[in-house]
Amino acid sequence: MKLIDFDGMFDEKLAEYIEANEGKYSEKQWESVIPKLYAKFGDTFIKSAGNTPKGYYAAMSDEELTETLVRHVKEAVPVSDFLCRELEKRDCPESLLRLLSSDDEQLLTLAVNTAGGNPKAFGAYLDIIAGDHDEEIKDTVADQIKSNADPAKEKALELYGKGIAPEYMLEILSRCSQKDDRVFDVLIKEFRTAPDEIPMHASYLAAYGDARALPVLLDTIAREDINYVEFQELKYAIEALGGEYTETRDFSDDPYYREVMEQSQMTPDFSEPPKTDA
């Protein structure tokens, strides 16, 4: 199948349309009109393609679609949204999964965006987190996993046990909805043994939602050596788990507290109507 720059074709037609309708729409209205025009273009018969843009890709096999995506990147031809949407419909085929081990960052990013939150991709996503990739792509795949973390639980526990990307694994495990003593024990252990990471690890316990963490959280928030930031995150975690902490604490000498207060005083109050001389 030949490569066709459908987006380039659309841009030409859009330029003609904008010129023909100059002054008809405001800039804000154009933001709404252009996506509708693009969707309509997807169902428009293109003579050189012998099909509509949507139909052109729908006629391809999974392998052909994936190979076409690769060729677009390699040959620097813009990747049409119609191609990506058609791949998304295919329920993360094996040909797309193979791209998730690509060394080409652009191709890898496209593959991740296309695979999205499909659990079929989670094994490859965890390999990305465990591998030598930049933080942006690792954060992206971690976010995809966190939206439905249970299918990734076993491998995340395995990688955590090996000491591989432990913070990523903790964040993923904390989003599991099915309760598992192994996950709870890991989250509690990390909370207890990492005194410099209290806010982050308290947030993991809050996200996991197991009320068995309350006694540990309440013991920690009662300590005199915690700072204002730690106190706030602990209080939030306690309340998120259905608990309550009502003791009055004085953080007036705490540098974090003073910084927060200074910032709040510098923030203008837009809730009051502006004063006039009238």
N, C-alpha and C positions, 0 to 999 in steps of 0.2 A: 504493500500500500504506500502510495506517495504521501509525503508530508505536505500538508496544506496549512497555510497561515490564516486560519479563520478569523483570528483576532485582528490581523492586519486588514482583512476584507471589511470587517465590521467597522474599524476605525475610519476607513475611507467612506463607507456609507453614512457613518455618523457625522463626519465632517460636512458631507453634502446636505444632510438633514438639518444640521445646526444652521448652515448658511441659508437654507430655504425657509427656516423658521426663526430667523433673527428677530429678537425683541418679543417673541411670543411667550417665552418662559423666563421667569426669574432664575437666578443661579440656584436657589433652593429647589425650585421646581425641576430644574434639569437633573438634580441629584436623584429625583424620583423617576423621571422620564427615561433616563439612559438605561437603567437596569431592565425596564420593561421592553425597550427597543432591543436590548441584547437577547432577552428571552424570546422575543418574536423572531429575531434573526436565526435562532437555533432551529426554528421550524420552517425556514425559508429554503427553497430548493436552490442549490448552487450548481450551475452547469458544469464547472470544471471538476466538481467533486462527484457529480452524478447522483447527488443525494442532498439532504439537508445536513447541517453540521451535526445535529443530534443523531440522525440516521446513519451518517457516515461512520461514526464510532460504534453505534449500536450493532452494526453489521460485523464488527471485528470479534475475533475470539479473545479470550483472556490473554493469551500469549501475544497476540498481535497488538492488543491495546498497550500492554506493558512495554513491548519493544518499540512501539510508536512513541511512547513517553520518553524512553531512553534516547531515541534518535532526536527528538525535539531538543533535548538538553545538549546532546553531543554536537548537534549541527546548529545550535543557537537560533532555533526557530521558536517563537513564543508558544508556550504551552496553553492551549485553549482550555477554558473552564469546562467546555462541553466534554473534552477528553477526560478530565479529572472526575467530573460528575458521573460519567459512564463507568469509570473504574470503581467509584464508590458503590455503585449499584451491585457490583459483582461479589460482594461479601468477602472482600479481602482474599482474592485468589492466590494460589501458590506463587504465581509469577510475580505478583506485587510483593509478597513476603520476601522474596529473594533480594529485592531492591533495598530492603531494610538493613542489609549488610554491606551496602555500597560504600566505597571510600570517597565518592563524589558527594560533597556536602549539599550541593544544590539538588541533586537527584535524591539524596537521602531525605532532605526536607520535604520535597514533593511527595515522596512515598509515605512519609509520616502523616502529612496533611491529608493524604488520600485514604490511608488506612484508618485514621482517626482513632476512635475509642473501641475499635473492634477487638475483642479478647484474643482473636487469632494472632494478633500482632504483638501481644504482651510479652511473649518469650523473647522476641527480637528486640522489643523496647528495653527489656531488662539487660539484654546483652549490650545495647547502646550505652545504658547508664554505667555498666561495669567496664566499658571499653574506653578507648582514647578518643573521646569526642569533646567538642566545646560545651560549656555549661548551658548555652542557650538551647541546643538540641536535647540535652539531657533533661532540662527543665520542661521542655515541651512534651517529651514522651512520658515523663513522670506525671504531668497533669492529666494526660490521657488515661493513664492507669488509675489514678486516684478517683476518677469518676465512676469506676466499677472495679474496685481493687481485689475482690475475692478471687477471681480467676488467677491472679498473680501471686497469691499468698504463699504457696508452697515454694516457688522459686525465690521469692523475696526473702523468706526465712532461710533458705539454703545459702543465698548470697550473704545475708547478714551473718550467718554462722561462720562464714569464711572471712569475715571482716572486709567484704567488698562493698564500697559505697554505703557505709552503714547509715548515714543520715538520710539518704534517699530511701533506703529500705525501711527505716523507721517511719518516715512520712507516708510511704505507701501502705505499710502494715496498719498504721493508725486509721486508715480509711476503709479497712475491711468492715463489712456490716455483719458478717457471721462471726459470733463470738468464739474465740479459741484461746484456751489457757496458755498456749505457747506464745501467742501474740501478746496477751496481757502481761505475761511474765517478762517478756523482752522489754516492753514499754515501761513497766515499773522498774526493772533493773536499771535501765538507762537513766530514768528520772533520779533514782537514788544515787547513782555512781558518777553522775556528771554535774557537779555543783555549779559549773560555769555555764551550763545550758538549761537552767531551770525554766525560763520562759518558753523556749522552744519545746522542751520535753513535756511541760505542762500542757501545752497546746495539743500535743499528740494524744495525751490522755483524755483531754476534752473531746477531741475529734473521735476517738475510739468509743467513748460513751459507756464505759463499764464503771458502774458506781462503786465497785470494790476498790477503786483508786482513792476514794474520798478520805479514808483515815490517813493515808500517806500525805495527801495534799494538805489536809488540815494541820497535821503535825508540822509540815514545812512552813506554812503561812504564819504559824505562831512563833517561828524563830525570830529573834531580835536582829539577826545579822542579814536578813534579806533586804534588798533595796526596793525602791518604789516600783520600778519596772517589773521586777519579779513578783512583788505583791499584787500588782494589777493583773498579771497573767494567771497567777494562782487563784485569785478571787474569781476571775472569769471561769476557769476550769472547774472550780468547786460549784459554782452556780450552774454551769452547763451540765453537771452530773447530778443536779437536784439537791445539792447541799447549800449551806449558808455559812457565811462568816461575818459576824457583826461587830467584832472588837474594833474600837477606835485606835488608830495608829498615828503616831506623829512622825512624818517624814520631812519636817521643815529643814532639817540639816542635810538631807539627802541631795546630792548634786543632780541626780536625774529628776527628782521632784522639782527642784528649783528651775531646772532648764524647761520643764513642761510649763511651769507657772509663768516664766518669762515669755515663752512663746505664745501662751494664751493671752497675755497682756498686750503683745505686739499685734495680735490678730484683730482687725477692725470688726466692729459689731454692725452687721448689715441688717439686724432685725429692727433697729430703730429707724423711723423715717428721717430723712435729712432735714436739718434745721434751715429755716429761711429767715430772711430779715422782715418778712411781712408781719 
